[in-house]
Amino acid sequence: MLKPSSRGRPPTKERRQVIRDLLDTTEKALATKTAKEITVREISRDAGTHEAMISYYFGSKYGLLVAIFQKYMKNYTSTFEKTLLIFAFVKDQLGH
């Protein structure tokens, strides 16, 4: 029987977890440090993965930071859009 290789891409479920861990770890680090102060080595160590995973999934530390920004903007935009819809509904109901 063949032993599974530890080289190459992680299985899909594991990939999602690695990505989630990298994002979560970076967000936590940003609570106390600037993006410039955070290192790839620190992020990967605290996420429990290899430094290469940041490049593999995000291209660079910059790409990882962009992914976090996009996540927050998606949540913000969704909330903002809901607020606008509620405002439009109330305005319509009041006949304004």
Secondary structure by P-SEA (a helix, b strand, c coil): cccccccccccaaaaaaaaaaaaaaaaaaaaccccccccaaaaaaaacccccccccccccaaaaaaaaaaaaaaaaaaaaaaaaaaaaaaaaaacc
